[in-house]
Amino acid sequence: MAETAGASVMYRRALLAAVIAFTPTAAMADASISGQWQANLSHNVIIAMDVLADNLWTSQTVQNNKVVAELAGSYEQKKVSDSTGTLVFTPVKSKTTAEHGAAEVEEDKYTLEQGGKVLRLVSSKNDVMVFHKQAYAK
């Protein structure tokens, strides 16, 4: 399992590097939302997301131990306070299953909780995802 997790991290980083080459440079985001995040949703769905302070992100969605989406792109952060604001995720590269649907621009309201260890995203459709900050792989 450790090999699979390591390969997944390396794949996401390679995907992110490819996105960097095709993404125009934007203003730096606040480092408070950067990091490796994971959300455990219902129906055996896990989303692992890497958010970088230079406005780039990648994510992998796994359902029932099968990858159903891999996305990468840029994001814009609009802070309202030290712990709240809006994030607009714009996919540049995506690989999704038909059941998951096509990648789209997503605008979420965010709240950082528990000293920055929890990232709560609320979509424009009021879907809530709660991400927990993960330790970086060694």
PyMOL commands that set and color helices and strands:
alter all, ss='L'
color gray80, all
select helices_A, chain A and resi 2-22+31-33+114-116
alter helices_A, ss='H'
color red, helices_A
select strands_A, chain A and resi 35-41+45-51+56-63+66-79+84-96+106-113+118-123+128-134
alter strands_A, ss='S'
color yellow, strands_A
deselect
rebuild
show_as cartoon
